Amino acid sequence: MYELFKSLRKEELPEFEAYLNSPFLNSSEVIKEIFKNLLRYYPEFDPLKINYRILSRMKVIDKFYSESEIRAYISKLNKKLLEFCQ
C-alpha cells in the first residue's frame, strides 16, 4: 500500500484528498482521517514510524480503532487510491 502512496506526486495529493472528500465517491469519515494521518509520513512512509499498530493508537474522529479495524479501513483507502489512479 505504501508503495502506491509513494507513487503519487505531491501535486496529486490535494486531488486525491478532494476525491476522498466527495460524498459521491467516499462516505467514510474514518478513511478521510486515516489519509490525513498518513500524509504526515509522506513520502517516506518509514515502517518503523508508521504501521498498523501505530495507526491504531491514533485517535480518529474521537475514537481509537483496533489494529484489525485500521487494517480494514486502510484496505478501503487503498481501493479508493486504486480507483483514483485509473
C-alpha positions, -999 to 999 in steps of 0.1 A, spaced: 0 0 0 27 25 9 43 20 -25 11 31 -41 10 62 -19 47 69 -26 39 68 -64 16 98 -60 33 131 -69 30 159 -44 7 177 -68 -17 148 -68 -22 146 -31 -47 175 -30 -66 160 -59 -68 126 -41 -79 144 -9 -107 161 -29 -116 127 -44 -120 113 -8 -140 144 3 -166 138 -25 -197 124 -9 -204 106 -42 -171 87 -41 -165 82 -4 -188 83 25 -164 72 52 -151 100 75 -127 74 90 -110 68 57 -105 106 53 -90 109 87 -66 80 82 -55 95 49 -47 128 68 -27 109 94 -8 91 67 0 123 49 23 133 78 46 105 68 46 112 30 68 104 10 90 82 32 64 60 50 91 46 72 77 13 85 93 20 119 74 52 122 41 42 106 24 8 108 -10 -6 117 -1 -7 154 9 30 155 -22 39 135 -44 20 159 -31 43 187 -41 74 169 -75 89 177 -96 91 146 -128 111 149 -127 110 187 -123 72 188 -95 47 189 -98 18 165 -83 -17 169 -55 -28 147 -79 -50 127 -103 -22 121 -74 0 109 -64 -27 85 -99 -29 71 -101 9 67 -66 11 51 -77 -17 27 -107 5 17 -84 35 14 -62 15 -8 -91 6 -31 -101 43 -33 -65 51 -43 -65 25 -70 -98 39 -83 -83 74 -83 -52 62 -102 -72 46 -130 
